[in-house]
Amino acid sequence: MGSGPTYSDSPSDNVISPIASSPTDTLRTSGKPAAKIINNLTPVLSKIQKFKNGDFSINYDKGWNGALVGIRKLLQLNYAGNSNYANYETPNGIFSLRISGHNANGNNFSPDHINISVFVALFEYPHIPSESDYTEYKITPETYDNNPQKVVCEIINATEMALEGGVFTINKDIAEEKYYTRETESQKNEEKSS
């Protein structure tokens, strides 16, 4: 594993914050004004259909970070703090999607949303207990490098399923799935006393 970036953008006040305080700092996907909710899914679903028909290309020549540029355009993701994110209004509620080259900080999710993080593990940071539930899908760089088209297709198909009211899931041959539950006050107090 490589070392991560030293600083990341802070969405609330446009001040650079040290990454040590929040190793996976990303623009908060909560209901803050900076994190707009996409209510009209038609443009995103149309682009996904174009992708499936071969009419929307992703550049795989520059590795995962190069493919992320196309994925960001395809899924209307915003970029901040070395992560790509969006909030979508779906039949099941607000679906928050984060795609990156490193694992998530659950504190950047809203506890009221369906929170999904997908990352190709170019960097990994220790898990930080948070106040939000989220599911994270870890893809190894080797898995991505062996078949980048298949990995991207899995991410796009899983996103389409979630946008249409289904469950976001990625094949276990591609990604390791972990579910993180929010940390309660009693858990925090227990950790402090031990």
MDTraj code that builds the backbone (N, CA, C; nanometers):
import mdtraj as md
import numpy as np

residues = "MET GLY SER GLY PRO THR TYR SER ASP SER PRO SER ASP ASN VAL ILE SER PRO ILE ALA SER SER PRO THR ASP THR LEU ARG THR SER GLY LYS PRO ALA ALA LYS ILE ILE ASN ASN LEU THR PRO VAL LEU SER LYS ILE GLN LYS PHE LYS ASN GLY ASP PHE SER ILE ASN TYR ASP LYS GLY TRP ASN GLY ALA LEU VAL GLY ILE ARG LYS LEU LEU GLN LEU ASN TYR ALA GLY ASN SER ASN TYR ALA ASN TYR GLU THR PRO ASN GLY ILE PHE SER LEU ARG ILE SER GLY HIS ASN ALA ASN GLY ASN ASN PHE SER PRO ASP HIS ILE ASN ILE SER VAL PHE VAL ALA LEU PHE GLU TYR PRO HIS ILE PRO SER GLU SER ASP TYR THR GLU TYR LYS ILE THR PRO GLU THR TYR ASP ASN ASN PRO GLN LYS VAL VAL CYS GLU ILE ILE ASN ALA THR GLU MET ALA LEU GLU GLY GLY VAL PHE THR ILE ASN LYS ASP ILE ALA GLU GLU LYS TYR TYR THR ARG GLU THR GLU SER GLN LYS ASN GLU GLU LYS SER SER".split()
xyz = np.array([
    [0.0840, -0.1177, 0.0000],
    [0.0000, 0.0000, 0.0000],
    [0.0886, 0.1242, 0.0000],
    [0.0439, 0.2252, -0.0710],
    [0.1146, 0.3515, -0.0721],
    [0.0664, 0.4375, 0.0417],
    [0.1317, 0.5496, 0.0562],
    [0.0847, 0.6413, 0.1588],
    [-0.0176, 0.7351, 0.0972],
    [-0.1088, 0.7793, 0.1787],
    [-0.2177, 0.8622, 0.1296],
    [-0.1769, 1.0071, 0.1196],
    [-0.2667, 1.0884, 0.0669],
    [-0.2397, 1.2310, 0.0577],
    [-0.2301, 1.2928, 0.1969],
    [-0.1627, 1.4038, 0.2059],
    [-0.1426, 1.4680, 0.3342],
    [-0.2583, 1.5591, 0.3723],
    [-0.3207, 1.6224, 0.2751],
    [-0.4290, 1.7152, 0.3006],
    [-0.5468, 1.6841, 0.2105],
    [-0.6647, 1.7280, 0.2517],
    [-0.7808, 1.7154, 0.1649],
    [-0.8685, 1.8373, 0.1820],
    [-0.9548, 1.8605, 0.0846],
    [-1.0418, 1.9763, 0.0881],
    [-1.1461, 1.9618, 0.1964],
    [-1.1733, 2.0717, 0.2626],
    [-1.2801, 2.0759, 0.3622],
    [-1.3987, 2.1446, 0.2981],
    [-1.5133, 2.0754, 0.2863],
    [-1.6244, 2.1311, 0.2133],
    [-1.6946, 2.2474, 0.2822],
    [-1.6868, 2.2535, 0.4141],
    [-1.7682, 2.3507, 0.4847],
    [-1.7154, 2.4932, 0.4739],
    [-1.5837, 2.5072, 0.4668],
    [-1.5317, 2.6436, 0.4678],
    [-1.4164, 2.6628, 0.3695],
    [-1.3966, 2.5683, 0.2793],
    [-1.2914, 2.5752, 0.1785],
    [-1.1531, 2.5957, 0.2377],
    [-1.1306, 2.5428, 0.3562],
    [-1.0008, 2.5486, 0.4218],
    [-0.9367, 2.4119, 0.4099],
    [-0.8082, 2.4082, 0.3853],
    [-0.7377, 2.2811, 0.3792],
    [-0.7209, 2.2296, 0.5212],
    [-0.7602, 2.1026, 0.5428],
    [-0.7494, 2.0454, 0.6768],
    [-0.6514, 1.9295, 0.6757],
    [-0.5770, 1.9098, 0.7840],
    [-0.4829, 1.7989, 0.7868],
    [-0.5578, 1.6662, 0.7839],
    [-0.5094, 1.5760, 0.7018],
    [-0.5745, 1.4467, 0.6849],
    [-0.5623, 1.3630, 0.8111],
    [-0.4628, 1.3919, 0.8948],
    [-0.4454, 1.3134, 1.0173],
    [-0.5687, 1.3210, 1.1060],
    [-0.6416, 1.4323, 1.1006],
    [-0.7594, 1.4440, 1.1848],
    [-0.8766, 1.3645, 1.1291],
    [-0.8746, 1.3371, 1.0008],
    [-0.9819, 1.2611, 0.9378],
    [-0.9251, 1.1926, 0.8146],
    [-0.8627, 1.0760, 0.8301],
    [-0.7851, 1.0163, 0.7228],
    [-0.8624, 0.9890, 0.5946],
    [-0.9918, 0.9832, 0.5997],
    [-1.0668, 0.9615, 0.4767],
    [-1.1675, 1.0738, 0.4583],
    [-1.1193, 1.1962, 0.4776],
    [-1.2036, 1.3142, 0.4687],
    [-1.2597, 1.3279, 0.3275],
    [-1.3910, 1.3368, 0.3181],
    [-1.4554, 1.3625, 0.1897],
    [-1.5674, 1.4619, 0.2115],
    [-1.6162, 1.5177, 0.1042],
    [-1.7284, 1.6086, 0.1171],
    [-1.8442, 1.5322, 0.1765],
    [-1.8989, 1.5833, 0.2820],
    [-2.0078, 1.5172, 0.3528],
    [-2.1243, 1.4936, 0.2587],
    [-2.1771, 1.3718, 0.2593],
    [-2.2885, 1.3379, 0.1718],
    [-2.4211, 1.3544, 0.2437],
    [-2.4217, 1.4340, 0.3486],
    [-2.5447, 1.4547, 0.4259],
    [-2.6343, 1.5560, 0.3578],
    [-2.7338, 1.6044, 0.4306],
    [-2.8281, 1.6994, 0.3768],
    [-2.7762, 1.8417, 0.3739],
    [-2.6486, 1.8659, 0.3970],
    [-2.5936, 2.0005, 0.3922],
    [-2.6142, 2.0566, 0.2515],
    [-2.6284, 2.1894, 0.2387],
    [-2.6526, 2.2488, 0.1073],
    [-2.5471, 2.2114, 0.0036],
    [-2.4224, 2.1888, 0.0462],
    [-2.3165, 2.1555, -0.0491],
    [-2.3372, 2.0180, -0.1122],
    [-2.4149, 1.9321, -0.0475],
    [-2.4361, 1.7961, -0.0957],
    [-2.5770, 1.7851, -0.1551],
    [-2.5902, 1.8328, -0.2780],
    [-2.7192, 1.8358, -0.3462],
    [-2.7732, 1.6943, -0.3681],
    [-2.9041, 1.6810, -0.3617],
    [-2.9689, 1.5524, -0.3884],
    [-3.0202, 1.5529, -0.5315],
    [-2.9846, 1.4504, -0.6065],
    [-3.0305, 1.4379, -0.7448],
    [-3.1695, 1.3763, -0.7416],
    [-3.2704, 1.4582, -0.7745],
    [-3.4088, 1.4128, -0.7724],
    [-3.4514, 1.3496, -0.9045],
    [-3.4008, 1.4035, -1.0150],
    [-3.4357, 1.3515, -1.1469],
    [-3.3295, 1.2505, -1.1899],
    [-3.3633, 1.1230, -1.1828],
    [-3.2665, 1.0174, -1.2145],
    [-3.2610, 0.9858, -1.3640],
    [-3.3516, 1.0412, -1.4428],
    [-3.3585, 1.0088, -1.5856],
    [-3.2258, 1.0317, -1.6587],
    [-3.1580, 1.1475, -1.6395],
    [-3.0300, 1.1653, -1.7091],
    [-2.9248, 1.0602, -1.6708],
    [-2.9187, 1.0252, -1.5421],
    [-2.8209, 0.9252, -1.4967],
    [-2.8546, 0.7885, -1.5567],
    [-2.9816, 0.7496, -1.5492],
    [-3.0228, 0.6195, -1.6030],
    [-3.0043, 0.6141, -1.7546],
    [-3.0227, 0.7288, -1.8232],
    [-2.9994, 0.7340, -1.9684],
    [-2.8521, 0.7121, -2.0011],
    [-2.7648, 0.7758, -1.9221],
    [-2.6202, 0.7571, -1.9437],
    [-2.5801, 0.6124, -1.9149],
    [-2.6395, 0.5529, -1.8123],
    [-2.6096, 0.4119, -1.7815],
    [-2.6514, 0.3242, -1.8992],
    [-2.7666, 0.3524, -1.9577],
    [-2.8115, 0.2752, -2.0737],
    [-2.7166, 0.2935, -2.1918],
    [-2.6693, 0.4161, -2.2131],
    [-2.5710, 0.4426, -2.3194],
    [-2.4441, 0.3617, -2.2949],
    [-2.3996, 0.3585, -2.1687],
    [-2.2813, 0.2810, -2.1326],
    [-2.3024, 0.1335, -2.1666],
    [-2.4185, 0.0810, -2.1285],
    [-2.4480, -0.0607, -2.1541],
    [-2.4586, -0.0904, -2.3038],
    [-2.5005, 0.0105, -2.3816],
    [-2.5101, -0.0063, -2.5275],
    [-2.3770, 0.0181, -2.5980],
    [-2.2746, 0.0587, -2.5228],
    [-2.1442, 0.0868, -2.5826],
    [-2.1320, 0.2275, -2.6378],
    [-2.2259, 0.3160, -2.6015],
    [-2.2251, 0.4533, -2.6524],
    [-2.1690, 0.5542, -2.5525],
    [-2.1182, 0.5082, -2.4405],
    [-2.0554, 0.5950, -2.3403],
    [-1.9267, 0.5252, -2.2998],
    [-1.8142, 0.5857, -2.3342],
    [-1.6878, 0.5148, -2.3109],
    [-1.6200, 0.5589, -2.1817],
    [-1.5485, 0.4647, -2.1247],
    [-1.4657, 0.4857, -2.0055],
    [-1.3219, 0.4609, -2.0503],
    [-1.2304, 0.5488, -2.0114],
    [-1.0902, 0.5324, -2.0471],
    [-1.0211, 0.4449, -1.9423],
    [-0.9893, 0.3228, -1.9828],
    [-0.9247, 0.2283, -1.8915],
    [-0.7719, 0.2355, -1.8998],
    [-0.7178, 0.3171, -1.9912],
    [-0.5737, 0.3218, -2.0142],
    [-0.4945, 0.3852, -1.9003],
    [-0.5611, 0.4642, -1.8170],
    [-0.4906, 0.5342, -1.7097],
    [-0.5206, 0.4756, -1.5728],
    [-0.5543, 0.3468, -1.5669],
    [-0.5781, 0.2795, -1.4400],
    [-0.7085, 0.3224, -1.3758],
    [-0.7215, 0.2892, -1.2474],
    [-0.8447, 0.3165, -1.1736],
    [-0.8785, 0.4650, -1.1720],
    [-0.7789, 0.5501, -1.1447],
    [-0.8067, 0.6934, -1.1375],
    [-0.8534, 0.7490, -1.2712],
    [-0.8031, 0.6944, -1.3806],
    [-0.8501, 0.7354, -1.5129],
    [-0.9934, 0.6925, -1.5379],
    [-1.0268, 0.5702, -1.4976],
    [-1.1636, 0.5200, -1.5146],
    [-1.2614, 0.6005, -1.4296],
    [-1.2159, 0.6466, -1.3133],
    [-1.3031, 0.7245, -1.2252],
    [-1.3537, 0.8525, -1.2913],
    [-1.2749, 0.9107, -1.3796],
    [-1.3184, 1.0319, -1.4491],
    [-1.4453, 1.0019, -1.5296],
    [-1.4450, 0.8901, -1.6031],
    [-1.5630, 0.8510, -1.6797],
    [-1.6791, 0.8108, -1.5914],
    [-1.6509, 0.7370, -1.4833],
    [-1.7560, 0.6952, -1.3897],
    [-1.8208, 0.8185, -1.3268],
    [-1.7385, 0.9174, -1.2928],
    [-1.7898, 1.0410, -1.2327],
    [-1.8898, 1.1093, -1.3272],
    [-1.8543, 1.1197, -1.4560],
    [-1.9447, 1.1813, -1.5542],
    [-2.0706, 1.0971, -1.5729],
    [-2.0530, 0.9678, -1.5810],
    [-2.1644, 0.8766, -1.6040],
    [-2.2681, 0.8831, -1.4926],
    [-2.2227, 0.8840, -1.3691],
    [-2.3127, 0.8773, -1.2533],
    [-2.3401, 1.0136, -1.1898],
    [-2.2920, 1.1211, -1.2524],
    [-2.3077, 1.2582, -1.2022],
    [-2.2534, 1.2732, -1.0604],
    [-2.1354, 1.2156, -1.0383],
    [-2.0706, 1.2239, -0.9074],
    [-1.9962, 1.3557, -0.8943],
    [-1.9918, 1.4100, -0.7749],
    [-1.9097, 1.5261, -0.7435],
    [-1.7752, 1.4751, -0.6938],
    [-1.6720, 1.5596, -0.7054],
    [-1.5389, 1.5214, -0.6596],
    [-1.4934, 1.6165, -0.5499],
    [-1.4533, 1.5611, -0.4370],
    [-1.3962, 1.6410, -0.3272],
    [-1.3232, 1.5474, -0.2328],
    [-1.2134, 1.5940, -0.1780],
    [-1.1394, 1.5169, -0.0784],
    [-1.0932, 1.3824, -0.1297],
    [-1.0557, 1.3742, -0.2568],
    [-1.0091, 1.2513, -0.3214],
    [-1.1162, 1.1433, -0.3313],
    [-1.2433, 1.1822, -0.3262],
    [-1.3537, 1.0881, -0.3415],
    [-1.4570, 1.1451, -0.4380],
    [-1.5357, 1.0561, -0.4930],
    [-1.6446, 1.0917, -0.5838],
    [-1.7731, 1.0514, -0.5145],
    [-1.8729, 1.1392, -0.5121],
    [-1.9907, 1.1094, -0.4342],
    [-2.1147, 1.1695, -0.5001],
    [-2.2298, 1.1152, -0.4653],
    [-2.3592, 1.1721, -0.5052],
    [-2.4663, 1.1219, -0.4097],
    [-2.5712, 1.1994, -0.3991],
    [-2.6926, 1.1614, -0.3265],
    [-2.8048, 1.1546, -0.4283],
    [-2.8767, 1.0444, -0.4301],
    [-2.9852, 1.0253, -0.5257],
    [-3.1157, 1.0004, -0.4508],
    [-3.2238, 1.0601, -0.4992],
    [-3.3578, 1.0316, -0.4459],
    [-3.4073, 0.9065, -0.5171],
    [-3.4240, 0.7961, -0.4440],
    [-3.4668, 0.6691, -0.5034],
    [-3.5984, 0.6253, -0.4400],
    [-3.6637, 0.5227, -0.4961],
    [-3.7873, 0.4721, -0.4347],
    [-3.7685, 0.4258, -0.2898],
    [-3.6441, 0.3921, -0.2509],
    [-3.6170, 0.3449, -0.1143],
    [-3.5666, 0.4533, -0.0204],
    [-3.5531, 0.5757, -0.0685],
    [-3.4997, 0.6847, 0.0127],
    [-3.3754, 0.7428, -0.0519],
    [-3.3039, 0.8262, 0.0228],
    [-3.1822, 0.8887, -0.0292],
    [-3.0694, 0.7854, -0.0295],
    [-3.0157, 0.7630, -0.1474],
    [-2.9047, 0.6693, -0.1678],
    [-2.7786, 0.7524, -0.1852],
    [-2.6837, 0.7390, -0.0923],
    [-2.5562, 0.8101, -0.0988],
    [-2.4493, 0.7140, -0.1477],
    [-2.3866, 0.7494, -0.2587],
    [-2.2830, 0.6658, -0.3190],
    [-2.1507, 0.7397, -0.3151],
    [-2.0471, 0.6688, -0.2719],
    [-1.9112, 0.7213, -0.2674],
    [-1.8207, 0.6223, -0.3382],
    [-1.7391, 0.6710, -0.4323],
    [-1.6456, 0.5856, -0.5052],
    [-1.5084, 0.6509, -0.4977],
    [-1.4051, 0.5706, -0.4633],
    [-1.2743, 0.6300, -0.4384],
    [-1.1621, 0.5282, -0.4558],
    [-1.0414, 0.5733, -0.4246],
    [-0.9239, 0.4877, -0.4223],
    [-0.8817, 0.4552, -0.2802],
    [-0.9647, 0.4940, -0.1824],
    [-0.9378, 0.4626, -0.0410],
    [-1.0696, 0.4434, 0.0315],
    [-1.0627, 0.3800, 0.1483],
    [-1.1821, 0.3500, 0.2264],
    [-1.2448, 0.4767, 0.2841],
    [-1.3688, 0.4630, 0.3306],
    [-1.4483, 0.5779, 0.3742],
    [-1.4341, 0.6087, 0.5223],
    [-1.4705, 0.7302, 0.5553],
    [-1.4931, 0.7735, 0.6919],
    [-1.6447, 0.7850, 0.7039],
    [-1.7062, 0.6979, 0.7808],
    [-1.8512, 0.6956, 0.7935],
    [-1.9117, 0.8238, 0.8463],
    [-1.8307, 0.9066, 0.9112],
    [-1.8812, 1.0342, 0.9607],
    [-1.9150, 1.1306, 0.8473],
    [-1.8741, 1.0992, 0.7269],
    [-1.9072, 1.1818, 0.6121],
    [-2.0383, 1.1407, 0.5473],
    [-2.1052, 1.0400, 0.6023],
    [-2.2368, 0.9979, 0.5550],
    [-2.3437, 1.0517, 0.6495],
    [-2.4651, 1.0622, 0.5975],
    [-2.5787, 1.0981, 0.6818],
    [-2.6377, 0.9709, 0.7412],
    [-2.6697, 0.9701, 0.8702],
    [-2.7286, 0.8500, 0.9299],
    [-2.8669, 0.8171, 0.8730],
    [-2.9291, 0.9123, 0.8045],
    [-3.0629, 0.8914, 0.7490],
    [-3.0622, 0.8350, 0.6077],
    [-2.9450, 0.8194, 0.5467],
    [-2.9356, 0.7752, 0.4079],
    [-2.8984, 0.6270, 0.3967],
    [-2.9179, 0.5724, 0.2778],
    [-2.8651, 0.4400, 0.2424],
    [-2.7236, 0.4687, 0.1935],
    [-2.6233, 0.4312, 0.2694],
    [-2.4849, 0.4719, 0.2444],
    [-2.4017, 0.3575, 0.1887],
    [-2.3426, 0.3833, 0.0711],
    [-2.2576, 0.2834, 0.0058],
    [-2.1248, 0.3482, -0.0301],
    [-2.0170, 0.2798, 0.0024],
    [-1.8828, 0.3215, -0.0382],
    [-1.8210, 0.2087, -0.1195],
    [-1.7621, 0.2440, -0.2331],
    [-1.6909, 0.1476, -0.3171],
    [-1.5510, 0.2029, -0.3372],
    [-1.4494, 0.1193, -0.3129],
    [-1.3140, 0.1692, -0.3370],
    [-1.2226, 0.0596, -0.3890],
    [-1.1348, 0.0992, -0.4800],
    [-1.0224, 0.0152, -0.5190],
    [-0.9128, 0.0527, -0.4215],
    [-0.8608, -0.0442, -0.3490],
    [-0.7737, -0.0192, -0.2339],
    [-0.6324, 0.0238, -0.2738],
    [-0.6222, 0.1431, -0.3323],
    [-0.4913, 0.2002, -0.3610],
    [-0.4274, 0.2459, -0.2308],
    [-0.5103, 0.2935, -0.1380],
    [-0.4702, 0.3319, -0.0032],
    [-0.5764, 0.2787, 0.0917],
    [-0.5354, 0.2443, 0.2139],
    [-0.6318, 0.2043, 0.3162],
    [-0.5924, 0.2677, 0.4466],
    [-0.6921, 0.3166, 0.5165],
    [-0.6725, 0.3808, 0.6444],
    [-0.7437, 0.2990, 0.7513],
    [-0.7041, 0.3143, 0.8788],
    [-0.7754, 0.2448, 0.9859],
    [-0.9224, 0.2881, 0.9871],
    [-1.0099, 0.1945, 1.0201],
    [-1.1528, 0.2250, 1.0289],
    [-1.1776, 0.3226, 1.1430],
    [-1.2620, 0.4208, 1.1161],
    [-1.2994, 0.5195, 1.2170],
    [-1.4447, 0.4943, 1.2558],
    [-1.4738, 0.4658, 1.3838],
    [-1.6139, 0.4494, 1.4250],
    [-1.6924, 0.5763, 1.3910],
    [-1.8172, 0.5586, 1.3513],
    [-1.8965, 0.6731, 1.3078],
    [-2.0393, 0.6646, 1.3589],
    [-2.1160, 0.7666, 1.3293],
    [-2.2552, 0.7736, 1.3707],
    [-2.3496, 0.7326, 1.2581],
    [-2.2966, 0.6762, 1.1501],
    [-2.3795, 0.6335, 1.0370],
    [-2.3531, 0.4879, 1.0035],
    [-2.4582, 0.4185, 0.9628],
    [-2.4436, 0.2844, 0.9071],
    [-2.4012, 0.2995, 0.7617],
    [-2.3128, 0.2130, 0.7168],
    [-2.2790, 0.2121, 0.5742],
    [-2.2207, 0.0767, 0.5360],
    [-2.2329, 0.0479, 0.4073],
    [-2.1752, -0.0740, 0.3514],
    [-2.0607, -0.0325, 0.2615],
    [-1.9491, -0.1021, 0.2762],
    [-1.8315, -0.0681, 0.1956],
    [-1.7876, -0.1897, 0.1154],
    [-1.7548, -0.1641, -0.0096],
    [-1.7073, -0.2674, -0.1005],
    [-1.5622, -0.2376, -0.1353],
    [-1.4742, -0.3285, -0.0933],
    [-1.3302, -0.3144, -0.1189],
    [-1.2914, -0.4020, -0.2374],
    [-1.2304, -0.3390, -0.3372],
    [-1.1819, -0.4085, -0.4560],
    [-1.0294, -0.3991, -0.4529],
    [-0.9612, -0.5113, -0.4651],
    [-0.8148, -0.5061, -0.4643],
    [-0.7654, -0.4491, -0.5968],
    [-0.6494, -0.3827, -0.5948],
    [-0.5929, -0.3324, -0.7201],
    [-0.5702, -0.4454, -0.8218],
    [-0.5338, -0.5640, -0.7723],
    [-0.5110, -0.6776, -0.8626],
    [-0.6401, -0.7179, -0.9335],
    [-0.7504, -0.7218, -0.8593],
    [-0.8796, -0.7552, -0.9199],
    [-0.9150, -0.6533, -1.0264],
    [-0.8961, -0.5260, -0.9941],
    [-0.9260, -0.4210, -1.0925],
    [-0.8356, -0.4356, -1.2153],
    [-0.7056, -0.4498, -1.1927],
    [-0.6100, -0.4572, -1.3045],
    [-0.6334, -0.5791, -1.3929],
    [-0.6790, -0.6911, -1.3344],
    [-0.7035, -0.8122, -1.4135],
    [-0.8216, -0.7985, -1.5083],
    [-0.9215, -0.7190, -1.4718],
    [-1.0378, -0.7028, -1.5598],
    [-1.1108, -0.5731, -1.5254],
    [-1.0520, -0.4569, -1.5645],
    [-1.1124, -0.3292, -1.5270],
    [-1.2541, -0.3110, -1.5833],
    [-1.2782, -0.3600, -1.7034],
    [-1.4118, -0.3453, -1.7632],
    [-1.5174, -0.4176, -1.6804],
    [-1.4855, -0.5369, -1.6326],
    [-1.5805, -0.6137, -1.5525],
    [-1.6092, -0.5435, -1.4199],
    [-1.5053, -0.4893, -1.3570],
    [-1.5222, -0.4195, -1.2297],
    [-1.6115, -0.2972, -1.2488],
    [-1.5833, -0.2176, -1.3502],
    [-1.6635, -0.0978, -1.3751],
    [-1.8078, -0.1362, -1.4077],
    [-1.8270, -0.2395, -1.4879],
    [-1.9634, -0.2858, -1.5192],
    [-2.0382, -0.3267, -1.3927],
    [-1.9715, -0.3948, -1.3011],
    [-2.0347, -0.4355, -1.1747],
    [-2.0792, -0.3130, -1.0948],
    [-1.9933, -0.2121, -1.0872],
    [-2.0266, -0.0903, -1.0125],
    [-2.1457, -0.0191, -1.0774],
    [-2.1424, -0.0078, -1.2091],
    [-2.2501, 0.0609, -1.2820],
    [-2.3816, -0.0160, -1.2680],
    [-2.3776, -0.1478, -1.2842],
    [-2.5000, -0.2288, -1.2720],
    [-2.5579, -0.2220, -1.1309],
    [-2.4711, -0.2261, -1.0292],
    [-2.5171, -0.2187, -0.8911],
    [-2.5809, -0.0821, -0.8632],
    [-2.5218, 0.0223, -0.9188],
    [-2.5765, 0.1574, -0.9011],
    [-2.7128, 0.1687, -0.9689],
    [-2.7225, 0.1176, -1.0909],
    [-2.8502, 0.1208, -1.1619],
    [-2.9586, 0.0490, -1.0810],
    [-2.9253, -0.0664, -1.0267],
    [-3.0206, -0.1428, -0.9455],
    [-3.0686, -0.0589, -0.8265],
    [-2.9757, 0.0074, -0.7571],
    [-3.0120, 0.0893, -0.6410],
    [-3.0971, 0.2089, -0.6822],
    [-3.0640, 0.2723, -0.7936],
    [-3.1403, 0.3888, -0.8388],
    [-3.2838, 0.3511, -0.8736],
    [-3.3024, 0.2277, -0.9175],
    [-3.4364, 0.1821, -0.9554],
    [-3.5131, 0.1218, -0.8374],
    [-3.4557, 0.1261, -0.7178],
    [-3.5257, 0.0784, -0.5991],
    [-3.4820, -0.0574, -0.5503],
    [-3.3805, -0.1154, -0.6142],
    [-3.3283, -0.2441, -0.5695],
    [-3.2176, -0.2255, -0.4668],
    [-3.1456, -0.3325, -0.4418],
    [-3.0361, -0.3315, -0.3441],
    [-2.9029, -0.3241, -0.4185],
    [-2.8158, -0.2343, -0.3728],
    [-2.6814, -0.2233, -0.4286],
    [-2.6009, -0.3422, -0.3806],
    [-2.5463, -0.4183, -0.4735],
    [-2.4577, -0.5292, -0.4353],
    [-2.3595, -0.5558, -0.5484],
    [-2.2380, -0.5921, -0.5110],
    [-2.1326, -0.6260, -0.6072],
    [-2.0932, -0.7705, -0.5843],
    [-2.0725, -0.8425, -0.6921],
    [-2.0339, -0.9832, -0.6889],
    [-1.9150, -1.0035, -0.5945],
    [-1.9230, -1.1046, -0.5102],
    [-1.8174, -1.1329, -0.4118],
    [-1.6844, -1.1717, -0.4772],
    [-1.6868, -1.2129, -0.6041],
    [-1.5617, -1.2405, -0.6753],
    [-1.4856, -1.1121, -0.7061],
    [-1.5546, -0.9996, -0.6996],
    [-1.4939, -0.8713, -0.7340],
    [-1.4618, -0.7888, -0.6102],
    [-1.5529, -0.7876, -0.5132],
    [-1.5347, -0.6997, -0.3980],
    [-1.5668, -0.7700, -0.2675],
    [-1.4905, -0.7336, -0.1653],
    [-1.5194, -0.7778, -0.0294],
    [-1.6185, -0.6781, 0.0305],
    [-1.7289, -0.7279, 0.0826],
    [-1.8337, -0.6422, 0.1384],
    [-1.8232, -0.6394, 0.2909],
    [-1.8263, -0.5179, 0.3479],
    [-1.8277, -0.5029, 0.4936],
    [-1.9378, -0.4053, 0.5296],
    [-2.0104, -0.4413, 0.6349],
    [-2.1165, -0.3539, 0.6834],
    [-2.0717, -0.2935, 0.8157],
    [-2.0762, -0.1610, 0.8232],
    [-2.0376, -0.0914, 0.9458],
    [-2.1630, -0.0317, 1.0088],
    [-2.1817, -0.0566, 1.1374],
    [-2.2960, -0.0005, 1.2076],
    [-2.2517, 0.1210, 1.2870],
    [-2.3470, 0.2087, 1.3089],
    [-2.3155, 0.3309, 1.3823],
    [-2.2746, 0.2969, 1.5245],
    [-2.1880, 0.3774, 1.5772],
    [-2.1405, 0.3585, 1.7147],
    [-2.2322, 0.4363, 1.8076],
    [-2.2872, 0.3705, 1.9065],
    [-2.3770, 0.4363, 2.0018],
    [-2.2973, 0.5038, 2.1121],
    [-2.3626, 0.5904, 2.1865],
    [-2.2969, 0.6587, 2.2993],
    [-2.2446, 0.5588, 2.4016],
    [-2.3195, 0.4503, 2.4282],
    [-2.2741, 0.3516, 2.5274],
    [-2.1472, 0.2814, 2.4787],
    [-2.1383, 0.2558, 2.3464],
    [-2.0173, 0.1936, 2.2923],
    [-1.8979, 0.2886, 2.3081],
    [-1.9209, 0.4180, 2.2812],
    [-1.8134, 0.5158, 2.2949],
    [-1.7655, 0.5216, 2.4398],
    [-1.8613, 0.5229, 2.5346],
    [-1.8258, 0.5276, 2.6766],
    [-1.7511, 0.4027, 2.7209],
    [-1.7930, 0.2846, 2.6702],
    [-1.7240, 0.1593, 2.7029],
    [-1.5793, 0.1626, 2.6551],
    [-1.5576, 0.2123, 2.5324],
    [-1.4216, 0.2194, 2.4777],
    [-1.3355, 0.3132, 2.5605],
    [-1.3906, 0.4259, 2.6034],
    [-1.3140, 0.5221, 2.6832],
    [-1.2745, 0.4643, 2.8188],
    [-1.3652, 0.3827, 2.8782],
    [-1.3357, 0.3275, 3.0104],
    [-1.2452, 0.2056, 3.0055],
    [-1.2277, 0.1432, 2.8890],
    [-1.1410, 0.0251, 2.8836],
    [-0.9971, 0.0603, 2.8587],
])
top = md.Topology()
chain = top.add_chain()
for i, resn in enumerate(residues, 1):
    res = top.add_residue(resn, chain, resSeq=i)
    for name in ("N", "CA", "C"):
        top.add_atom(name, md.element.get_by_symbol(name[0]), res)
traj = md.Trajectory(xyz[None], top)
